[in-house]
Amino acid sequence: MNFKLLFLPLAIIFSPSLVIGQDTVTIFSNNKKLISFLSNENTADKTIHLNNIPKKIMSLLIQVDGVHTTRRIYRQTLEVTGAEDNNSTMVELKRGHSKKFNITASAKNNSFFNGGVIKLYLVLNPTSPRMKIRSQRIFLATLTTR
């Protein structure tokens, strides 16, 4: 009986630790929301198939919001690579938007719109080079239009 009374408060206290490492990734095309999904560090398969991409794309924006983007001591960059990880492009945050990355040019370079594949990584670097904090590279997802 006493074990049940002890277990319930401990379960309530430590339950927020189960969601550590989740980021919400939202993809916008021509300022319209295409898809939104959770990117969890523990998930093995992170392949997202985009079927409803418009024929003419003026802009492709990626918004990342969650645990990794709330840390103010890191400068956030989105790394966009091809299927083989040999051609990578670093994309800075879009000016005026706190958590949006404009990947239109890098997606065109990786032939993403012609049935290609791109991989998204969130790169966290310290804001000051004097900080004794290590950089992080977090795999968000693989996007495909096939």
C-alpha positions as CSV (number, residue, x, y, z in Angstrom):
1,M,0.0,0.0,0.0
2,N,2.8,2.4,0.9
3,F,4.6,1.6,-2.3
4,K,1.6,2.8,-4.4
5,L,1.4,6.0,-2.5
6,L,5.1,6.6,-3.1
7,F,5.1,5.6,-6.8
8,L,2.3,8.0,-7.9
9,P,4.0,11.2,-6.9
10,L,7.4,10.0,-8.3
11,A,5.7,9.2,-11.6
12,I,4.1,12.6,-11.8
13,I,7.4,14.4,-11.0
14,F,9.5,12.4,-13.6
15,S,7.0,12.2,-16.4
16,P,8.1,15.5,-18.1
17,S,11.6,13.8,-18.5
18,L,10.0,11.4,-21.0
19,V,9.5,14.1,-23.6
20,I,13.0,15.4,-23.6
21,G,14.5,15.7,-27.1
22,Q,11.3,16.4,-29.0
23,D,11.1,19.2,-31.6
24,T,8.1,20.1,-33.7
25,V,9.1,20.6,-37.4
26,T,6.7,22.4,-39.6
27,I,7.2,22.8,-43.4
28,F,5.7,25.7,-45.3
29,S,5.6,26.1,-49.1
30,N,4.5,29.5,-50.6
31,N,3.5,30.5,-47.0
32,K,1.1,27.6,-46.7
33,K,1.6,24.9,-44.1
34,L,2.4,21.5,-45.8
35,I,3.0,19.3,-42.8
36,S,3.9,19.3,-39.2
37,F,5.6,16.4,-37.3
38,L,7.4,15.6,-34.1
39,S,11.1,14.8,-34.4
40,N,12.1,12.7,-31.5
41,E,15.8,11.8,-30.8
42,N,14.8,8.2,-30.0
43,T,12.9,7.5,-33.2
44,A,14.9,5.4,-35.7
45,D,12.9,6.1,-38.9
46,K,12.5,9.8,-39.6
47,T,11.5,9.7,-43.3
48,I,8.8,12.1,-44.2
49,H,7.1,11.8,-47.6
50,L,5.8,15.1,-49.0
51,N,3.1,14.3,-51.6
52,N,1.3,17.7,-51.8
53,I,4.1,20.0,-52.9
54,P,2.8,22.6,-55.4
55,K,4.2,22.7,-59.0
56,K,5.6,26.2,-58.7
57,I,7.5,26.8,-55.4
58,M,8.4,30.3,-54.5
59,S,9.6,29.6,-51.0
60,L,10.2,26.5,-48.8
61,L,10.5,27.3,-45.1
62,I,11.3,25.0,-42.2
63,Q,10.2,26.0,-38.7
64,V,11.8,24.1,-35.8
65,D,10.3,24.6,-32.3
66,G,10.9,22.6,-29.2
67,V,13.5,21.6,-26.7
68,H,16.6,22.4,-28.7
69,T,15.5,25.8,-29.9
70,T,14.8,27.2,-26.5
71,R,18.5,27.3,-25.4
72,R,19.7,30.9,-25.7
73,I,23.3,30.0,-25.4
74,Y,23.3,28.3,-28.8
75,R,23.3,29.8,-32.3
76,Q,21.0,27.7,-34.5
77,T,21.8,26.7,-38.0
78,L,19.9,24.2,-40.3
79,E,22.2,21.9,-42.3
80,V,20.6,20.6,-45.5
81,T,22.3,17.7,-47.2
82,G,21.6,15.4,-50.1
83,A,20.9,11.7,-49.9
84,E,24.6,10.7,-49.6
85,D,25.5,13.5,-47.2
86,N,28.2,14.8,-49.6
87,N,26.7,18.2,-50.5
88,S,25.7,20.1,-47.5
89,T,24.4,23.7,-47.1
90,M,24.2,25.6,-43.9
91,V,21.1,27.8,-43.7
92,E,20.9,30.6,-41.1
93,L,17.6,31.7,-39.4
94,K,15.3,33.8,-41.6
95,R,15.6,37.5,-40.7
96,G,12.6,38.7,-38.7
97,H,11.4,35.1,-37.9
98,S,12.7,33.6,-34.7
99,K,12.6,29.9,-35.7
100,K,12.2,29.7,-39.5
101,F,14.8,28.7,-42.0
102,N,14.5,29.4,-45.7
103,I,15.8,26.4,-47.6
104,T,14.5,27.2,-51.1
105,A,17.9,27.7,-52.7
106,S,19.5,24.7,-51.0
107,A,16.6,22.4,-51.9
108,K,16.9,23.4,-55.5
109,N,20.7,22.7,-55.5
110,N,20.0,19.2,-54.1
111,S,17.4,18.5,-56.8
112,F,14.8,17.9,-54.1
113,F,11.9,19.1,-56.3
114,N,12.7,16.4,-59.0
115,G,12.0,13.5,-56.7
116,G,15.1,13.9,-54.6
117,V,15.9,13.4,-51.0
118,I,17.2,15.9,-48.5
119,K,18.2,15.4,-44.9
120,L,17.7,18.1,-42.2
121,Y,20.1,18.6,-39.2
122,L,19.8,21.2,-36.5
123,V,23.3,22.5,-35.7
124,L,23.8,24.2,-32.3
125,N,27.0,26.2,-31.8
126,P,27.8,28.3,-28.8
127,T,27.1,32.0,-29.3
128,S,30.5,33.0,-28.0
129,P,33.7,31.2,-29.0
130,R,35.0,31.6,-25.4
131,M,32.2,29.4,-24.0
132,K,33.3,25.9,-23.0
133,I,30.2,24.2,-24.5
134,R,30.4,21.6,-27.2
135,S,28.5,22.0,-30.5
136,Q,25.6,19.7,-31.2
137,R,24.3,18.2,-34.5
138,I,20.7,16.8,-34.2
139,F,19.1,14.8,-37.0
140,L,15.6,16.1,-37.6
141,A,14.3,14.2,-40.6
142,T,14.7,12.9,-44.2
143,L,12.4,14.6,-46.6
144,T,11.5,12.9,-49.9
145,T,9.1,13.8,-52.7
146,R,8.9,10.3,-54.2
